[in-house]
């Protein structure tokens, strides 16, 4: 199994940028095929997948409405997944979670999935965007 720890959240002004990090425990992540994803959950709303990355094959998925503002990437040497967010908006205010699962194929990882289908989760990192 893999353990996930997010960091990089904070309070920023609209128009700014943030890079969120998700550090994965070495066991499993570095030697297996994982579907890694970023979700966000705003107050009163359901947790929603915004981007995913298949660790073997560089396959990615982005929520259509956020294409161009979000970039997901990984650093294999550091066992870390990143989410770069540009042009932050107040509506981006949410808790951002990193998730992982080994049961998806690359093609399954490349489409939007419900949060209930992912097995492993981090504790989340809060992003607050002010005007």
C-alpha positions in Angstrom: 0.0 0.0 0.0 1.0 3.6 -0.3 0.8 6.5 2.1 0.1 10.0 0.8 1.0 13.4 2.4 -0.1 16.6 0.8 1.4 20.0 1.2 1.6 23.4 -0.5 -1.8 24.8 0.3 -2.3 28.2 1.7 -4.0 31.6 1.4 -3.4 33.4 -1.9 -5.0 36.3 -3.7 -7.0 35.8 -6.9 -4.7 35.6 -9.9 -1.9 34.0 -8.1 -0.4 30.5 -8.4 0.2 27.5 -6.2 2.0 24.2 -6.5 0.5 21.4 -4.4 2.7 18.4 -3.5 1.7 14.9 -2.7 4.6 12.8 -1.2 4.1 9.0 -1.6 5.7 6.5 0.6 8.5 4.7 -1.3 7.1 1.2 -1.0 4.6 0.6 -3.8 4.6 3.9 -5.6 8.1 3.6 -7.1 7.6 0.1 -8.3 4.0 -0.3 -9.3 1.5 1.2 -11.7 -0.7 3.6 -9.8 -3.5 5.9 -10.9 -2.7 9.1 -9.0 -5.3 11.9 -8.8 -6.1 15.3 -7.3 -9.5 16.0 -5.9 -11.0 19.1 -4.4 -13.9 19.5 -2.1 -15.4 22.9 -1.5 -17.7 23.5 1.5 -21.1 21.9 1.0 -20.0 20.2 -2.3 -19.0 16.7 -3.3 -15.4 15.8 -3.7 -14.5 16.1 -7.4 -11.7 14.8 -9.4 -9.8 17.6 -11.2 -6.7 15.8 -12.6 -5.1 12.3 -12.7 -1.8 10.8 -13.7 -1.0 7.2 -14.5 2.5 6.5 -13.2 3.4 4.1 -16.0 2.8 5.8 -19.3 2.4 9.5 -18.4 -1.3 9.3 -19.1 -3.2 12.3 -17.7 -6.8 13.5 -17.3 -8.1 17.0 -16.5 -11.5 18.3 -15.6 -12.7 20.0 -18.8 -13.5 23.2 -17.1 -10.0 23.5 -15.6 -7.9 22.5 -18.6 -5.1 25.1 -19.1 -5.1 26.3 -15.4 -4.1 23.0 -13.8 -1.0 20.9 -14.5 -0.4 17.5 -13.0 3.1 16.0 -12.9 5.3 13.7 -11.0 8.9 13.5 -9.9 9.8 9.8 -9.8 13.0 10.4 -7.9 11.2 12.1 -5.1 8.1 9.9 -5.3 6.0 13.1 -5.4 3.0 14.1 -7.4 2.4 17.8 -8.1 -0.5 20.0 -9.1 0.3 23.4 -10.4 -2.6 25.8 -10.3 -2.5 29.1 -12.2 -4.8 32.1 -12.3 -6.4 31.1 -9.0 -10.0 32.2 -8.5 -12.1 32.5 -5.3 -14.1 29.5 -6.4 -10.9 27.4 -6.2 -11.2 27.7 -2.5 -11.4 24.1 -1.2 -9.6 21.3 0.4 -7.4 19.5 -2.1 -6.8 15.8 -1.7 -4.3 13.4 -3.3 -5.5 9.9 -4.1 -4.1 6.7 -5.4 -5.3 3.4 -6.6 -3.7 0.4 -8.3 -6.8 -1.2 -9.8 -7.2 1.1 -12.7 -5.6 0.6 -16.1 -4.1 3.5 -17.9 -7.3 4.0 -20.0 -9.4 3.9 -16.8 -7.2 6.4 -15.1 -7.6 8.8 -18.1 -11.3 9.5 -17.4 -13.1 11.2 -14.6 -13.8 9.0 -11.6 -15.8 9.2 -8.5 -13.9 9.7 -5.3 -15.3 6.5 -3.9 -13.3 4.5 -6.5 -9.9 5.4 -5.1 -8.4 3.3 -2.3 -5.7 5.5 -0.8 -6.0 9.1 0.4 -4.0 11.9 1.9 -5.2 14.1 4.7 -5.7 17.1 2.3 -4.3 20.6 2.1 -6.5 23.7 2.3 -6.4 26.3 -0.5 -8.1 29.7 0.2 -8.3 32.3 -2.6 -9.3 35.8 -1.7 -10.3 38.7 -3.9 
